[in-house]
Amino acid sequence: MSRNKLVVQKYGGSSLSSTNNISKIAEKIISKTNQGYMVVVVVSAMGDSTDNLISLASEVNSNANTITREMDILLSTGELVSSTLMTLSLISKGKNAVSLSGTQAGIMTNSVHGSARISDINTNRIQKELSENSVVVVAGFQGLNDLGDVTTLGRGGSDTTAVALAVALNAERCEIYTDVEGIFTTDPRISNNARKLDKISFEEMLEMASLGAKMNPRSIELGLVYNMPLYVASSFSSTDGTLIYRSSNMEIRKAVTGIAVDKNVAKITIKGVTDQPGIAADLLKPLSDAGISIDVIVQNTSSDGTTDFTYTVSESNLDRAVNLMNSLDQINYKEIESGKDLAKLSIVGTGMENSPGYAAKMFSVLSSLNVNIDMITTSEIRITTIINKNDIKKSVTALHDAFELEKP
């Protein structure tokens, strides 16, 4: 499919934390236009401004987070500030530019305040501005629902805005600029051996993103579905970044691409539950109704007709989840146990799908370190373990060496 000579660039809040940074980013944008590209820029709120707005709201109303319509209007203002400042900076440097709110950019969403999904984008206004040789600076993270109310897309929603716009405009690619130089084989803060990847497939990146890598999973899904290449790089460095793309390799590919870590993990075990059809649904529905996501699930059935049911939640949701389980009067069980200070450790790679031995190798490495595996789950391209948080650093380092991730 022929694509337009157009790029969508997204800049995160850390890249826009000061007016000096905004000026530097404006120069970067102008450099891209000098290469003959039309440019649409999507911006996040400056620095910690979103957190500051949430704090202000709590000061005037302790229940502000429950008044979702008003919170969406409030939080959307952070990106409006960034977009107008960026536009003013571009104009000061002699570049035609115009700022657009999500509404003005034609971004329509459903009505779920705080975590809305994009339903459609009318690109007429953006196309008009581009035809007049302007850089279009769009406030990310926001849109408009059918009732005419402002909505926000949830944390990291500016990534989703950028990819969605790139798809709608048939852009050459979507460039995500942030405070890191790309996607790494593992978290550089954990392992000194972490290596930046030149490229990674959508499927692998989706697993890495959902397991804690610094990228919004929704944006990866959009890129995958619409085959929109994504490029992740540093805002203030000329170092090449990482291309996220649709892989054309068949069976010749590196088995393990990266190691993903999530330290925000807790577990709950309901012991001695009567083993009968529907029990899992009865246990998990209250969590779903409360908006609590679960991840790894393990169920063990004993010979006496009971089962132990274990699952993980984010550590921040542990207390709420335990309270919900304790309120399940209609379910018979012996006791509820919970634990925290856990972490999720995963090896990821499309090459593992039809190649045996990777689970055994991973478990052997962890055993040699005397690391206890609490839970295990797998997908076609991922093997995930739950271990003690204190064992993460040595485990990542050893696995990185064992799977030779430091080698190109």
C-alpha atoms as one frame of an Amber mdcrd trajectory, in Angstrom:
protein
   0.000   0.000   0.000   1.361   3.385  -1.000   1.756   5.692   1.972   1.802
   9.459   2.139   5.098  11.297   2.655   3.838  12.146   6.104   4.946  11.164
   9.582   3.178  11.404  12.896   5.544  12.235  15.749   4.579  11.834  19.390
   6.476  13.497  22.248   5.998  12.400  25.840   5.740  14.547  28.935   9.390
  14.098  29.937  10.403  15.504  26.535   8.243  18.575  27.155   9.117  19.229
  30.787  10.401  22.764  30.169  10.130  25.550  27.618  13.777  24.950  26.748
  12.956  21.335  25.892   9.951  22.435  23.858  12.208  24.728  21.837  14.628
  21.853  21.135  11.767  19.604  20.048  10.496  22.346  17.719  13.886  22.341
  16.000  13.648  18.564  15.600  10.193  18.884  14.018  11.391  21.586  11.600
  14.317  19.356  10.605  11.820  16.678   9.584   9.821  19.110   7.460  13.067
  20.197   5.784  13.381  16.604   4.566  10.169  17.085   2.602   7.758  15.492
   5.061   4.366  16.695   6.183   4.367  16.390   9.978   1.592  15.860  12.495
   2.789  16.138  16.090   0.998  14.593  19.072   1.988  15.854  22.519   1.457
  14.686  26.070   1.083  16.999  29.056   4.259  18.708  30.292   6.259  16.778
  32.889   4.176  15.947  35.957   1.293  18.278  35.112  -1.290  15.468  34.901
  -0.394  14.285  38.411  -0.538  17.890  39.611  -4.030  18.328  38.166  -5.191
  15.158  39.904  -3.764  16.472  43.164  -5.544  19.823  42.752  -8.830  18.066
  42.073  -8.447  15.998  45.247  -7.845  19.159  47.267 -11.190  20.647  46.266
 -13.105  17.342  46.310 -11.836  14.191  47.994 -14.067  12.120  45.703 -12.938
  13.875  42.515 -11.715  10.674  40.862 -15.264   9.316  40.908 -16.649  12.346
  39.047 -15.231  11.098  35.788 -16.798  13.554  33.343 -15.339  16.570  35.137
 -11.981  14.857  35.626 -11.740  14.210  31.900 -12.289  17.884  31.129  -9.711
  18.870  33.732  -7.040  16.370  32.672  -7.423  17.173  28.978  -6.142  20.692
  29.653  -2.587  19.463  30.251  -2.183  18.417  26.631  -3.785  21.648  25.419
  -1.065  23.620  27.206   1.654  21.501  25.565   0.155  21.745  22.083  -0.215
  25.515  22.160   3.280  26.091  23.583   4.784  23.805  20.941   2.872  25.652
  18.213   4.004  29.028  19.497   7.598  27.797  19.537   7.368  26.560  15.938
   5.889  29.877  14.793   8.669  31.787  16.560  11.155  29.839  14.450   9.411
  30.784  11.216   7.420  27.579  10.717   3.679  27.613   9.947   1.907  25.631
  12.655  -1.518  25.213  14.226  -2.615  23.527  17.441  -5.731  21.366  17.591
  -7.509  19.816  20.534  -8.579  16.200  20.183 -12.062  17.455  19.339 -10.787
  19.839  16.638  -8.656  17.017  15.227 -11.833  14.980  14.698 -11.109  12.236
  17.240 -14.378  10.521  18.272 -14.582   8.037  21.142 -17.043   5.966  23.104
 -18.410   7.338  26.375 -16.204   5.528  28.909 -14.695   8.467  30.786 -11.108
   7.937  31.889 -10.399   5.063  29.499 -12.287   5.864  26.305 -11.658   4.019
  23.047 -11.331   5.766  19.698 -14.297   4.967  17.432 -13.524   7.184  14.425
 -11.308  10.031  13.216 -12.482  12.709  10.789  -9.232  13.970   9.293 -10.723
  16.832   7.230  -9.392  19.616   9.454  -5.938  18.080   9.703  -5.777  17.526
   5.943  -6.781  21.145   5.347  -4.007  22.465   7.605  -1.426  20.164   6.037
  -2.411  21.345   2.566  -1.580  24.878   3.715   1.948  23.729   4.637   1.387
  23.842   8.401   2.713  21.514  11.057  -0.354  20.254  12.910   0.147  19.883
  16.668  -2.572  17.722  18.232  -3.297  17.451  21.950  -3.032  13.743  22.718
  -4.929  11.602  25.212  -8.373  13.046  24.394 -11.404  13.001  22.136 -15.131
  13.672  22.035 -18.031  11.283  22.575 -21.455  11.263  20.897 -22.903  13.412
  23.693 -20.413  16.187  22.959 -18.401  15.559  26.121 -14.616  15.511  26.302
 -13.178  12.073  27.068  -9.663  10.880  27.890  -8.007   7.670  26.711  -6.301
   6.599  29.931  -2.645   6.581  30.938  -0.378   6.468  27.920  -3.280   7.512
  25.716  -1.179   9.934  23.689   0.637   6.936  22.163  -2.752   5.611  21.073
  -3.720   9.019  19.659  -0.530   9.145  17.604  -0.846   5.657  16.128  -4.551
   6.129  15.388  -3.825   9.399  13.556  -1.008   7.760  11.604  -3.396   5.037
  10.483  -6.187   7.493   9.605  -3.784   9.693   7.605  -2.047   6.743   5.913
   1.290   8.005   7.222   4.639   6.515   6.299   5.181   5.661   9.946   4.510
   6.798  13.498   7.508   7.998  15.519   7.326   7.815  19.317   9.918  10.034
  21.015  10.610   9.626  24.691  13.388   9.765  27.313  14.921   6.424  26.277
  16.815   5.560  23.090  14.553   2.694  22.027  13.364  -0.750  23.097  15.910
  -2.811  25.023  16.357  -6.541  25.517  15.473  -5.912  29.159  15.210  -3.014
  31.581  18.595  -1.181  31.563  17.968  -0.169  35.166  18.074  -3.855  36.137
  20.811  -5.251  33.912  23.925  -3.469  32.654  23.948  -5.960  29.777  20.663
  -4.683  28.347  21.052  -4.059  24.614  18.996  -1.773  22.437  17.131  -3.613
  19.700  17.315  -2.324  16.119  13.910  -3.835  15.449  11.247  -5.987  17.056
   8.059  -7.554  15.728   4.633  -6.270  16.717   3.824  -9.582  18.390   6.958
  -9.555  20.520   6.535  -5.884  21.410   2.924  -6.450  22.407   4.032  -9.110
  24.875   6.843  -6.885  26.158   4.487  -3.908  26.503   1.784  -5.824  28.368
   4.468  -7.159  30.715   5.800  -3.771  31.725   8.012  -2.469  28.912   7.712
   1.288  28.384   5.064   1.340  25.646   1.275   1.495  25.620  -0.132  -1.949
  24.603  -3.146  -0.324  22.910  -0.876   1.577  20.539   1.003  -1.630  19.663
  -2.295  -3.387  18.941  -3.291  -0.596  16.563   0.044  -0.783  14.791  -0.300
  -4.555  14.442  -3.885  -4.520  13.155  -3.245  -1.787  10.578   0.409  -2.647
   9.837   1.599   0.836  10.804   5.381   0.812  11.439   6.306   2.376  14.790
   9.688   3.905  15.559  10.753   4.482  19.176  13.694   6.794  19.853  15.096
   9.469  22.153  13.780  13.016  21.928  17.196  14.567  22.465  19.606  12.135
  20.837  20.435  11.415  17.210  21.094   7.770  18.058  19.035   5.355  15.984
  16.014   3.975  17.801  13.978   0.764  17.468  11.588  -0.094  14.637   8.476
  -2.059  15.576   7.252  -3.783  12.452   5.470  -6.730  10.855   8.105  -9.433
  10.544   8.430 -11.198   7.191  10.848 -13.823   8.483   9.370 -17.294   8.467
  11.219 -19.743  10.721  14.719 -18.211  10.726  14.636 -15.764  13.609  16.165
 -15.286  17.029  14.241 -17.384  19.539  14.357 -15.073  22.571  14.123 -11.360
  21.830  13.839  -9.876  25.297  13.171 -10.259  28.996  10.219  -8.355  30.439
   9.768  -7.503  34.109   6.793  -6.241  36.118   7.445  -5.540  39.800   3.881
  -4.478  40.640   2.566  -7.981  41.373   0.633  -9.561  44.240  -1.195 -12.874
  44.500  -4.334 -14.181  46.155  -5.092 -17.841  46.906  -8.548 -19.069  47.863
  -8.010 -22.465  49.495 -10.459 -25.330  49.731 -13.061 -24.013  47.296 -15.757
 -26.518  46.353 -14.830 -27.762  42.875 -17.884 -27.306  40.677 -18.757 -25.764
  37.287 -18.871 -21.968  37.341 -16.743 -21.483  40.434 -14.015 -19.596  38.556
 -16.577 -17.177  37.112 -18.112 -16.645  40.549 -14.694 -15.805  42.002 -13.564
 -13.474  39.231 -16.765 -11.601  38.323 -16.675  -9.325  41.413 -13.130  -8.310
  40.456 -14.213  -7.531  36.907 -17.178  -5.493  38.150 -14.784  -3.497  40.352
 -12.411  -2.812  37.459  -9.608  -4.969  38.902  -7.574  -6.783  36.237  -6.174
 -10.240  36.950  -3.313 -11.918  35.192  -1.744 -15.293  35.962  -4.248 -17.930
  37.107  -3.467 -21.364  38.581  -6.094 -23.851  39.746  -5.225 -27.102  41.541
  -7.905 -29.734  42.152  -7.473 -32.174  45.039  -8.964 -35.648  45.509 -11.501
 -34.464  48.106 -13.532 -32.416  45.637 -12.036 -29.040  46.520  -9.684 -26.770
  44.637  -7.120 -24.100  45.439  -7.550 -21.072  43.144  -4.644 -18.620  42.786
  -4.355 -15.502  40.655  -2.280 -12.339  40.473  -3.329  -8.685  40.597  -1.354
  -5.475  40.715   0.018  -4.815  44.191  -1.937  -1.555  44.299  -5.199  -3.524
  43.950  -4.362  -6.239  46.499  -6.308  -4.896  49.478  -9.428  -4.188  47.411
  -9.301  -7.638  45.855  -8.912  -9.389  49.226 -11.853  -7.440  50.644 -13.989
  -8.513  47.685 -13.040 -12.154  48.198 -13.876 -11.950  51.902 -17.346 -10.679
  51.009 -18.237 -13.709  48.868 -20.693 -15.304  51.283 -22.203 -17.580  48.618
 -18.904 -19.412  48.001 -17.605 -22.068  50.393 -13.860 -22.014  51.027 -11.448
 -22.747  53.874  -9.235 -19.650  53.872  -7.803 -16.815  51.807  -4.084 -16.151
  51.610  -2.376 -13.208  49.944   1.180 -12.276  49.192   3.099  -9.340  47.783
   6.717  -8.380  47.071   6.445 -10.512  43.936   7.485  -9.844  40.365   6.600
 -11.179  36.945   9.584 -12.302  34.866   9.087 -13.327  31.224  11.188 -14.355
  28.267   9.639 -13.262  24.963  10.310 -14.306  21.372   8.415 -15.480  18.300
  11.148 -18.024  17.592  10.183 -20.038  20.684   6.822 -21.058  19.260   7.927
 -24.277  17.558  11.278 -24.788  19.268  11.460 -27.006  22.377  13.718 -26.530
  25.361  13.335 -22.865  26.236  11.157 -23.411  29.299  13.540 -26.057  30.604
  16.516 -23.763  30.053  14.791 -20.846  31.805  13.813 -22.969  34.799  17.288
 -24.499  34.999  18.891 -21.043  35.145  16.516 -19.930  37.912  17.119 -23.165
  39.827  20.880 -22.636  39.687  20.304 -19.282  41.390  18.106 -20.903  44.043
  15.165 -18.792  42.818  11.798 -20.258  43.713   9.131 -20.148  40.997   5.764
 -19.337  42.516   3.595 -19.533  39.381   4.039 -20.234  35.673   2.045 -19.263
  32.600   2.838 -19.383  28.888   1.678 -18.200  25.487   2.980 -19.127  22.032
   5.769 -16.544  22.291   6.165 -16.012  26.030   7.091 -17.935  29.178   6.187
 -16.110  32.387   7.136 -16.892  35.967   6.161 -15.252  39.240   9.125 -14.956
  41.602  10.210 -12.944  44.625  10.874  -9.311  43.749  14.284  -9.451  45.453
  15.429 -12.126  42.986  14.750 -10.078  39.865  18.160  -8.483  39.288  20.203
 -11.664  39.453  17.583 -13.603  37.489  17.462 -11.081  34.643  21.250 -10.897
  34.446  21.630 -14.690  34.334  18.845 -15.197  31.771  20.239 -12.394  29.611
  23.564 -14.228  29.495  22.023 -17.685  29.068  19.999 -16.669  26.019  22.879
 -14.564  24.613  20.760 -11.420  24.315  23.847  -9.226  24.391  24.797 -10.502
  20.937  23.314  -8.830  17.814
